[in-house]
Amino acid sequence: MTSPVDDLPPPMPEPVGAPVAAPVAAPAVPEPLMAELAREFLRERRQERRWRNVWRFFWLGLAGLVAYSAWTQGRHVTPSTTPHTALVEVRGEIAADTEASAELLLAALKDAFKDEGAQAVVLRINSPGGSPVQAGIVYDEIKRLKQLYDKPVYAVVEEICASGAYYIAAAADDIYVDKASVVGSIGVLMDGFGFTGLMDKLGVERRLLTAGENKGMLDPFSPVSPKQRAYAQAMLDQIHQQFITVVREGRGSRLKETPDTFSGLFWNGEQAVNLGLADHFGNLDYVAREVVKAEDVIDYTPRDNVAERLAKRFGAAAGAGAVKALRELAPMR
């Protein structure tokens, strides 16, 4: 029995000396063009390397400025033995991580008080207030430094000295204002929003789970219970009483109390003097010249330098870029 394969005809033998197909050759590139392409490639690589090195040095330089800024923070003023008036600015919101934070103000106050040439310390205030905690820390430190160094402290109000800013000013021996300055607002507030009615209209259900019956206290999406409202009010009243005590201690018999004194109202400078919330009219130059008798004013307030501004502007990107540059320094040529 034969298979189908056996029925196939035998393969035809290839003729001896048959020509072999030659491979197709690539078209030749002229040597001048090859040379030009090579030069262009090298030029692009050099340009790319040059810009990469520029950015490396930029990030390293920025990192160096930030490091230098951190090292020099708090070293803004060179102590002077010549008689002068020491100035500390209280500007903007009194809160952590601001120019009027307790951390920065305390550092400036310590430098100002311990400087032998400083005849007095002047707080130039232009602030609507802020954190009672931050203001209380500054107030307590001023009282401590006054007792330690026996130097007078004056507060000079520019546009506004309200709430927590007045809390700080109460530590001064005298408060100077302009007739149109805004002074007062001796009170405490806690604000927020409530969305329960709106949620009902939109058909939105609030699902809040807590461990502890008061953990969700003052949640804006839940109704306020009378018990929690009373607790929050009691806390505010206690902080308010602390504020009142500080003002009474600082102003003493000069304060002419009325039912509105601690109500949260504020007054212009002229009214503040009449009410005993301030003492005199005058600005920084007047106080330095006529009261302290030292016209030379040295500012002890910490300032943002160039490195600090760059650090805030670029933020984490600066650190990331510096780290990347450091890692790439090894293969640099």
Secondary structure as the mmCIF struct_conf table of DSSP 4:
data_model
#
loop_
_struct_conf.conf_type_id
_struct_conf.id
_struct_conf.beg_label_comp_id
_struct_conf.beg_label_asym_id
_struct_conf.beg_label_seq_id
_struct_conf.end_label_comp_id
_struct_conf.end_label_asym_id
_struct_conf.end_label_seq_id
HELX_RH_3T_P HELX_RH_3T_P1 PRO A 4 ASP A 7
BEND BEND1 LEU A 8 LEU A 8
HELX_LH_PP_P HELX_LH_PP_P1 PRO A 9 PRO A 15
TURN_TY1_P TURN_TY1_P1 VAL A 16 GLY A 17
HELX_LH_PP_P HELX_LH_PP_P2 ALA A 18 PRO A 30
HELX_RH_AL_P HELX_RH_AL_P1 GLU A 31 THR A 72
TURN_TY1_P TURN_TY1_P2 GLN A 73 GLY A 74
BEND BEND2 VAL A 77 VAL A 77
BEND BEND3 THR A 82 THR A 82
STRN STRN1 HIS A 84 ARG A 91
BEND BEND4 GLY A 92 GLY A 92
STRN STRN2 ILE A 94 ILE A 94
BEND BEND5 ALA A 95 ALA A 95
TURN_TY1_P TURN_TY1_P3 ALA A 96 ASP A 97
BEND BEND6 THR A 98 THR A 98
TURN_TY1_P TURN_TY1_P4 GLU A 99 ALA A 100
HELX_RH_AL_P HELX_RH_AL_P2 ALA A 102 LYS A 114
TURN_TY1_P TURN_TY1_P5 GLU A 116 GLY A 117
STRN STRN3 ALA A 118 SER A 127
STRN STRN4 GLY A 130 GLY A 130
HELX_RH_AL_P HELX_RH_AL_P3 PRO A 132 TYR A 149
STRN STRN5 VAL A 153 ALA A 162
TURN_TY1_P TURN_TY1_P6 SER A 163 SER A 163
HELX_RH_AL_P HELX_RH_AL_P4 GLY A 164 ALA A 169
TURN_TY1_P TURN_TY1_P7 ALA A 170 ALA A 171
BEND BEND7 ALA A 172 ASP A 173
STRN STRN6 ASP A 174 VAL A 177
TURN_TY1_P TURN_TY1_P8 LYS A 179 ALA A 180
STRN STRN7 VAL A 182 GLY A 184
HELX_RH_AL_P HELX_RH_AL_P5 THR A 196 LEU A 202
TURN_TY1_P TURN_TY1_P9 GLY A 203 GLY A 203
HELX_LH_PP_P HELX_LH_PP_P3 VAL A 204 ARG A 206
BEND BEND8 ALA A 211 GLY A 212
TURN_TY1_P TURN_TY1_P10 GLU A 213 LEU A 218
TURN_TY1_P TURN_TY1_P11 PRO A 220 PHE A 221
BEND BEND9 SER A 222 SER A 222
HELX_LH_PP_P HELX_LH_PP_P4 PRO A 223 SER A 225
HELX_RH_AL_P HELX_RH_AL_P6 PRO A 226 ARG A 251
HELX_RH_3T_P HELX_RH_3T_P2 GLY A 252 ARG A 254
TURN_TY1_P TURN_TY1_P12 PRO A 259 GLY A 264
STRN STRN8 PHE A 266 ASN A 268
HELX_RH_AL_P HELX_RH_AL_P7 GLY A 269 ASN A 274
TURN_TY1_P TURN_TY1_P13 LEU A 275 GLY A 276
BEND BEND10 LEU A 277 LEU A 277
STRN STRN9 HIS A 280 PHE A 281
HELX_RH_AL_P HELX_RH_AL_P8 LEU A 284 TYR A 286
HELX_RH_PI_P HELX_RH_PI_P1 VAL A 287 VAL A 292
BEND BEND11 LYS A 293 LYS A 293
STRN STRN10 VAL A 297 ASP A 299
HELX_RH_AL_P HELX_RH_AL_P9 VAL A 306 PHE A 314
TURN_TY1_P TURN_TY1_P14 GLY A 315 GLY A 315
HELX_RH_AL_P HELX_RH_AL_P10 ALA A 316 GLU A 328
BEND BEND12 LEU A 329 LEU A 329
TURN_TY1_P TURN_TY1_P15 ALA A 330 PRO A 331
#
